[in-house]
Amino acid sequence: MTLIKTYHIIDLFAGAGGLSLGFRQTGRISIVAAAELAPHARKTYKRNFKIKHLYSDVRTIDYAELQNEVGTIDIVIGGPPCQGFSNANRQHTSIINMNNRLVKEYVRAICELQPTAFIMENVAMLRSETHRFIVDESDLDDDRIMGMNLKDERIEILPAKGAFEGALAFIKDSSSHPAHVWSEAFYKTLNTLYRFRANQEKFNLSLEKHRTSLLAQLKELHASNHIAQAWRTDVSMAETLIAYMEQPSDFADTIQHIETSLLMQRALRRMKELADNNIHLFDYHEEKGAIVASVKTYSIRDYIKTILEGAPYGYTLYENTLNALHYGAPQKRERFILVGLSKMCAEGYALPKKICDENNCRTVRDAIGDLESITSSVSVDSDAIELPSQDGLPELARTLRGKLLYNHVSTATRDTALSRFKALREGQNFHDLDPKLKTTYSNAERTQNTIYMRLCYDEPCGTVVNVRKSMWIHPVLDRAVSIREAARLQTFPDSFIFEGTKDAQYQQVGNAVPPFLAKALAQSLIDILDRNADK
């Protein structure tokens, strides 16, 4: 009797478990560990997979300890989130998204576990040079990173309109910065006031709301006798705002003082962010009146290729874009994947064979048509619904349908939404509504085409996202698509139960890799590992 090998996998950034489910459905996989930070998604994963090692933070995983307990990890899977660093970040409050570190954590897992194969999914930034990491202090000692194609970047610290005499020297003197940083609560209050700079009435209402707490902090600032320019700016702002609170006058001058202080605070916070993330600053200098920091960056794509393709790991990397539609899902959903095979594999990676195409694909009706007569609830605490056996179902519905229907929960429909639902036919969206039904949107023309989309029964749907936020509408019923219906469109079987708040469940479904696509990917790797084991 020939024993069929079972492969050990770990799923990092697992979400609700779409990738894991597809791999498990092959019958050839043992999931020995997973990691997911979001508590609701982690609860969903725990309920459906019941594994011993379920981590909340990938940064805390000791892979050597894990291997000592579970043995060799054959495959690593997962989709690390990453926004990277790009020029667009310069106008945002935050320069560095902490998700950047998570791509490096995924790479750490590969380097320490050295699996035979791995899959990174939905890493579209690999194709873009605009998404980059900023060189940090630890990178300076890594010849692999410093040998990459580094790009000079400028990060604006203080804009020209906020600059003052001696600003460059002040910013370079990092030892004095902590003393000037406001408390988070005070900073948020001043930001709130500043948002109403074009509406004095709303400004005054907000000022009155925060009067008691704000006045105490303003008086504390005003009493300071610090000689630094940044502090004098704050003292002047405090004096002006206290006077305005006593007798509202010269609104424009008050706003100008708040703006000047806020610009300095944003500069200090930006500098703190760079320091907290250990970013190496090559210098500060003045540029067209603004104070900027010089840094160097490298692309995420170059980083992954340099670390994993190079010695000592020597992985061969394969990049491809797959559409879930081609693997039996009733939706057009493209996922970019990066597959890595170790140097032990004698053959290259072959994509899984398509089972459907655009002319012969599964539809929304195939996935959810059998649920049309079953009333959805609006509460996540509702009991499961017993499903009777039903003949004549499409193959997809037969595959997904269970004995009990969980998560058949939709958003409660208010009068405004209901009037829109009733006005839309299959395939129509918000832009097809009469202007009288769009009045609650400040700029209706900028609304995406996926908002208030009524699905077409006899076509595949578009990419399933958080359909609650997008207000997707059932093809024939005047209600929102339920969590379970969205899960069916993603090819989750009814036996897979989602946990958490209503929005968290919708979000988990929208974030997931369709299990049908995951199963096809899993089988393509298992075939390679099987053939490699036979040699």
C-alpha positions in Angstrom: 0.0 0.0 0.0 1.4 3.4 -1.1 1.4 6.1 1.6 0.2 9.5 0.3 2.4 12.2 1.8 0.7 15.0 3.7 2.5 18.4 3.5 2.8 20.8 6.4 1.9 24.5 5.7 1.8 27.7 7.7 -0.6 30.5 6.7 0.7 34.0 7.5 -1.7 36.9 7.4 -4.4 34.3 7.2 -7.5 36.5 7.5 -10.6 34.4 7.8 -8.8 31.5 6.0 -9.7 31.5 2.3 -6.2 30.3 1.3 -6.1 27.8 4.1 -9.5 26.4 3.2 -8.5 25.9 -0.4 -5.3 24.1 0.6 -7.2 21.9 3.1 -9.8 21.0 0.5 -7.1 19.1 -1.4 -7.0 16.5 1.4 -3.2 16.6 1.2 -2.4 19.4 3.6 -1.9 19.7 7.4 -2.1 23.3 8.6 0.3 23.3 11.5 0.2 27.1 12.2 -1.3 30.4 11.2 -1.1 34.0 12.1 -3.8 36.8 11.9 -3.8 40.1 13.8 -7.5 41.1 13.4 -9.4 39.7 16.4 -12.6 38.9 14.5 -10.9 37.2 11.6 -8.7 35.3 14.1 -11.9 34.1 15.9 -13.3 33.0 12.5 -10.1 31.1 11.7 -10.0 29.4 15.0 -13.6 28.2 14.8 -13.1 26.7 11.3 -9.6 25.3 11.5 -9.1 24.5 15.2 -5.3 24.5 15.0 -3.0 24.6 18.1 -0.6 27.3 16.9 -2.6 30.4 16.0 -0.5 33.5 16.4 -1.9 37.1 16.7 1.4 38.8 15.7 3.8 37.4 13.1 6.6 39.4 14.6 6.6 37.3 17.7 6.8 33.9 16.0 9.9 31.8 16.9 10.2 29.6 13.8 12.9 27.4 15.2 10.7 26.6 18.2 7.8 26.0 16.0 9.7 23.5 13.8 11.0 21.7 16.9 7.4 21.0 17.8 5.7 20.4 14.4 8.6 19.3 12.2 9.5 20.6 8.7 7.3 23.2 7.1 6.9 22.3 3.4 4.9 25.3 2.2 4.4 28.9 3.4 1.3 30.7 2.2 -0.2 34.2 2.9 -0.7 37.7 1.6 1.3 40.3 3.6 -0.3 43.7 3.4 1.8 46.6 2.2 1.3 50.1 1.2 5.0 50.9 1.0 6.4 54.4 0.7 5.5 56.5 -2.3 5.4 60.1 -3.1 1.7 60.1 -2.4 2.4 59.6 1.3 4.0 63.0 1.6 0.7 64.7 2.0 -0.6 62.3 4.5 -0.4 62.5 8.3 1.6 59.3 8.3 4.7 58.7 6.1 5.3 55.1 6.9 2.6 52.4 7.1 3.5 49.8 9.6 2.3 47.2 7.1 5.7 47.7 5.4 7.3 45.6 8.1 5.0 42.8 7.4 6.4 42.0 4.0 9.8 41.7 5.7 8.2 39.5 8.3 7.0 37.2 5.5 10.5 37.1 4.0 11.9 36.4 7.5 9.6 33.3 7.7 10.9 32.0 4.3 14.5 32.6 5.3 14.1 30.8 8.7 11.8 28.0 7.7 13.3 27.4 4.2 10.2 25.7 2.9 10.2 23.8 -0.4 7.7 26.2 -1.8 5.8 29.4 -0.9 3.0 31.6 -2.3 2.6 35.3 -1.7 -0.8 36.5 -2.9 -2.2 39.8 -3.8 1.2 41.5 -3.7 0.6 43.8 -6.7 3.2 46.2 -5.4 5.8 43.8 -6.7 5.0 45.2 -10.2 5.4 48.8 -9.2 8.5 50.8 -8.6 6.5 53.5 -6.8 6.0 51.3 -3.7 9.2 51.3 -1.8 10.9 50.8 1.6 12.9 53.5 3.2 16.5 52.6 4.2 16.6 52.3 7.9 19.6 52.0 10.3 19.7 48.2 10.1 19.9 48.3 6.3 23.2 50.2 6.4 25.0 47.0 7.5 23.4 44.8 4.9 25.4 44.8 1.7 22.6 43.1 -0.2 20.3 46.0 0.4 22.8 48.8 0.0 23.9 47.2 -3.2 20.4 47.5 -4.7 19.3 50.3 -6.9 18.6 53.0 -4.2 16.6 56.1 -5.0 17.1 59.5 -3.4 13.8 60.7 -1.9 12.8 63.9 -0.2 10.3 64.0 2.7 8.8 67.4 3.5 9.0 68.0 7.2 7.9 71.6 7.4 6.2 73.4 4.5 7.4 76.8 3.4 4.4 78.5 4.8 5.2 77.2 8.2 8.9 78.0 8.1 10.5 80.6 10.4 14.0 82.0 11.0 16.2 79.3 12.5 13.8 76.5 11.5 16.5 74.3 10.0 18.7 74.6 13.0 15.8 73.8 15.3 14.8 70.7 13.4 18.4 69.4 13.3 18.6 69.8 17.1 16.6 66.6 17.8 17.4 66.8 21.6 14.9 69.6 22.1 12.0 68.1 20.1 10.2 66.0 22.8 9.6 69.0 24.9 7.5 70.6 22.2 5.2 67.8 21.2 1.6 68.2 22.3 -0.5 65.6 23.9 -2.5 63.5 21.5 -5.8 64.8 22.9 -4.7 68.5 22.5 -3.4 67.8 19.0 -6.7 66.2 17.9 -8.7 69.1 19.4 -6.8 71.7 17.5 -7.0 69.7 14.3 -10.7 69.5 14.7 -11.0 73.2 15.1 -8.8 73.8 12.1 -11.0 71.6 9.9 -13.7 74.3 10.4 -11.4 77.1 9.2 -13.9 78.0 6.4 -17.0 77.8 8.6 -16.9 80.1 11.7 -20.2 78.9 13.0 -19.1 75.3 13.2 -15.7 76.4 14.5 -17.5 78.2 17.4 -19.7 75.2 18.2 -16.7 72.9 18.3 -14.8 75.4 20.4 -17.6 75.6 22.9 -17.8 71.8 23.1 -14.1 71.6 24.0 -13.9 74.8 26.0 -13.1 73.4 29.5 -10.4 71.0 28.6 -8.9 73.3 25.9 -8.7 76.4 28.1 -6.6 74.6 30.7 -4.1 73.4 28.2 -4.0 76.8 26.4 -3.3 78.6 29.7 -0.5 76.1 30.4 1.1 76.9 27.0 0.6 80.6 27.5 2.4 80.5 30.9 5.5 79.0 29.3 8.6 81.3 29.0 10.6 78.9 26.7 12.7 80.9 24.3 12.6 78.4 21.3 10.8 79.7 18.3 8.5 76.7 18.1 7.4 77.3 21.7 6.9 81.0 21.1 4.6 80.1 18.2 2.5 78.0 20.5 2.4 80.8 23.2 1.2 83.2 20.5 -1.4 80.8 19.3 -2.6 80.2 22.9 -2.9 83.9 23.6 -4.8 84.5 20.4 -7.2 81.6 21.0 -7.9 82.5 24.6 -8.7 86.0 23.5 -11.1 84.6 20.9 -12.8 82.4 23.4 -13.5 85.5 25.6 -14.6 87.7 22.7 -14.9 86.1 19.2 -13.2 88.5 16.8 -10.7 88.5 13.9 -11.5 84.9 12.9 -9.0 84.8 10.1 -6.1 85.8 12.4 -7.1 83.1 14.9 -7.1 80.5 12.2 -3.7 81.7 11.0 -2.2 81.2 14.5 -3.7 77.7 14.8 -2.3 76.8 11.4 1.2 77.9 12.2 1.3 75.9 15.4 -0.3 72.8 13.7 2.3 72.9 11.0 5.1 72.8 13.5 3.4 70.0 15.4 3.0 68.0 12.3 6.7 68.5 11.6 7.6 67.2 15.0 5.3 64.2 14.7 6.7 63.4 11.3 10.3 63.6 12.7 9.2 61.3 15.6 7.7 58.8 13.1 11.0 58.7 11.2 12.9 58.2 14.5 10.5 55.5 15.8 10.9 53.6 12.6 14.7 53.8 12.8 14.8 55.6 9.4 18.3 56.7 8.4 18.2 60.4 7.6 21.1 61.4 5.3 20.5 65.1 6.1 18.0 67.9 6.6 18.1 70.9 4.3 16.1 73.8 3.0 14.3 73.4 -0.4 12.2 76.3 -1.8 11.6 77.6 1.7 10.5 74.2 3.1 12.6 72.0 5.4 13.0 68.5 3.9 14.7 65.3 5.0 16.8 63.3 2.6 16.3 59.5 2.6 17.0 56.6 0.3 14.5 54.0 -0.8 14.4 50.7 -2.6 11.5 48.8 -4.3 9.7 46.0 -2.6 10.2 44.0 -5.7 14.0 44.4 -5.6 14.0 43.5 -1.9 12.2 40.2 -2.3 14.1 39.2 -5.3 17.5 40.2 -3.8 16.9 38.3 -0.5 15.2 35.2 -1.7 16.8 34.6 -5.1 20.3 35.3 -3.8 22.6 33.1 -1.7 22.1 31.2 0.5 18.4 30.6 -0.3 18.4 30.5 -4.0 14.6 30.4 -4.6 13.3 30.6 -8.1 10.4 33.1 -8.3 7.4 33.1 -10.6 5.0 36.0 -11.0 1.5 35.5 -12.4 -2.0 37.0 -12.3 -4.8 34.6 -11.9 -8.6 35.2 -12.3 -10.8 33.3 -9.8 -13.4 33.1 -12.6 -11.2 30.6 -14.5 -11.2 28.2 -11.5 -14.9 28.0 -10.9 -15.7 31.1 -8.9 -18.7 33.1 -10.1 -16.8 36.4 -10.0 -14.2 38.2 -12.0 -11.5 38.6 -9.4 -7.8 38.8 -10.3 -5.1 38.0 -7.7 -1.5 38.6 -8.3 0.6 35.7 -7.0 4.3 35.2 -6.4 5.4 31.6 -6.2 8.8 30.5 -4.9 10.4 27.1 -5.4 13.5 26.0 -3.6 16.6 25.0 -5.4 15.8 21.4 -4.5 12.9 21.5 -7.1 14.2 20.1 -10.4 11.3 21.6 -12.4 9.7 25.0 -12.8 6.3 26.1 -11.7 3.3 25.5 -14.0 0.0 27.4 -13.5 -3.1 25.4 -12.6 -5.2 24.5 -15.6 -8.3 26.7 -16.1 -11.6 24.9 -15.8 -13.8 27.9 -17.0 -13.5 30.9 -19.3 -15.4 34.0 -20.0 -17.8 32.2 -22.4 -18.4 29.2 -20.1 -18.4 30.4 -16.5 -20.4 30.2 -13.4 -22.9 32.9 -12.5 -24.4 34.7 -9.5 -27.5 32.5 -9.9 -25.4 29.4 -9.7 -24.0 30.5 -6.4 -27.0 32.1 -4.6 -30.2 31.4 -6.6 -31.3 28.7 -4.2 -31.3 31.2 -1.3 -33.7 33.6 -2.9 -36.7 32.3 -1.0 -34.9 32.3 2.4 -35.5 35.5 4.4 -32.3 37.0 5.6 -31.8 38.4 9.1 -30.4 41.7 10.1 -28.7 40.4 13.3 -25.5 38.4 13.6 -26.9 36.7 16.6 -29.6 35.0 14.6 -29.8 31.2 14.7 -28.7 29.1 11.8 -31.4 28.2 9.3 -32.1 24.6 8.5 -31.9 24.0 4.7 -34.1 21.3 3.2 -32.7 19.1 0.5 -33.4 20.5 -3.0 -33.2 18.8 -6.4 -32.1 20.4 -9.6 -29.5 22.7 -8.1 -26.6 24.0 -10.2 -23.3 22.2 -9.6 -21.9 25.2 -7.7 -24.9 25.4 -5.4 -24.7 21.7 -4.7 -21.1 22.0 -3.8 -21.5 25.0 -1.4 -25.0 24.2 0.1 -25.0 22.8 3.6 -27.6 21.4 6.0 -27.5 24.6 8.0 -27.3 28.2 6.7 -25.1 30.4 8.9 -24.4 34.2 8.4 -27.5 34.8 6.2 -27.4 38.3 7.6 -27.8 41.6 5.7 -27.8 45.3 6.4 -31.1 46.7 7.6 -32.6 48.8 4.8 -33.6 52.3 5.6 -36.1 54.2 3.5 -33.6 56.2 1.5 -31.7 53.0 0.6 -34.9 51.1 -0.1 -36.1 53.8 -2.6 -32.8 53.4 -4.4 -33.0 49.6 -4.4 -36.4 49.7 -6.0 -35.3 52.1 -8.7 -32.4 50.0 -9.9 -32.6 47.0 -12.3 -30.0 44.2 -12.7 -26.6 45.6 -13.7 -27.4 49.2 -12.8 -25.7 51.2 -10.1 -25.8 54.6 -8.2 -25.1 56.5 -11.4 -28.3 55.2 -13.0 -30.5 56.7 -10.3 -32.6 59.8 -10.7 -30.8 62.9 -9.3 -33.5 63.2 -6.7 -32.3 59.9 -5.2 -28.7 61.1 -4.9 -29.1 64.2 -2.7 -27.4 62.6 0.3 -24.1 62.5 -1.5 -22.0 65.7 -1.6 -20.4 64.8 -4.9 -22.5 62.1 -6.5 -20.5 62.1 -9.8 -17.4 60.9 -8.0 -19.2 57.8 -6.7 -17.7 54.5 -7.9 -19.6 52.3 -10.2 -19.6 49.5 -7.7 -21.8 51.5 -5.2 -25.5 50.5 -5.1 -24.7 47.8 -7.7 -27.6 45.4 -8.4 -26.1 42.1 -9.3 -27.0 40.3 -12.5 -28.3 36.8 -11.9 -27.0 35.3 -15.1 -23.6 36.8 -15.1 -20.6 36.5 -12.8 -20.2 39.4 -10.4 -17.2 41.7 -10.2 -14.6 41.5 -7.4 -16.3 40.9 -4.1 -15.2 43.5 -1.6 -16.9 44.6 1.6 -20.4 44.5 -0.1 -22.0 46.2 2.9 -19.9 49.4 2.4 -20.5 49.2 -1.4 -24.2 48.5 -0.9 -24.5 45.6 -3.3 -28.1 44.7 -4.0 -29.6 41.3 -4.5 -30.4 40.6 -8.2 -34.2 40.5 -7.7 -34.9 41.2 -4.0 -34.9 44.8 -2.7 -32.3 44.2 0.0 -28.5 44.2 0.4 -26.6 41.0 -0.4 -26.2 39.0 2.8 -22.9 37.9 4.3 -23.6 34.3 3.3 -24.4 35.3 -0.2 -21.2 37.2 -0.5 -19.4 34.2 1.0 -21.0 31.9 -1.7 -19.8 34.3 -4.4 -16.3 33.9 -2.9 -16.9 30.0 -3.0 -17.0 29.5 0.8 -19.2 26.6 1.6 -22.2 27.1 4.0 -20.3 25.0 6.6 -17.7 27.8 7.0 -18.9 30.0 9.8 -17.9 33.7 10.1 -17.5 35.4 13.5 -17.5 38.9 14.7 -19.6 42.0 14.1 -21.6 42.4 11.0 -19.2 44.7 9.3 -16.2 42.6 10.4 -17.9 39.5 8.8 -18.5 41.4 5.5 -14.9 42.6 5.6 -13.5 39.1 6.2 -15.4 37.8 3.2 -14.3 40.7 1.0 -10.6 40.3 2.0 -10.5 36.6 1.4 -8.9 34.6 -1.4 -11.7 32.5 -3.0 -11.1 29.0 -1.8 -11.7 27.5 -5.3 -8.7 29.6 -6.5 -6.7 28.6 -3.5 -7.4 24.9 -4.0 -6.2 25.2 -7.6 -3.0 26.9 -6.5 -2.5 24.3 -3.8 -2.9 21.4 -6.2 -0.3 23.0 -8.6 2.2 23.1 -5.7 1.4 19.6 -4.5 2.0 18.2 -7.9 5.4 19.7 -8.0 6.3 18.6 -4.5 5.1 15.0 -5.3 7.2 14.8 -8.4 10.2 16.2 -6.6 9.7 13.6 -3.8 9.7 10.8 -6.3 13.1 11.7 -7.6 
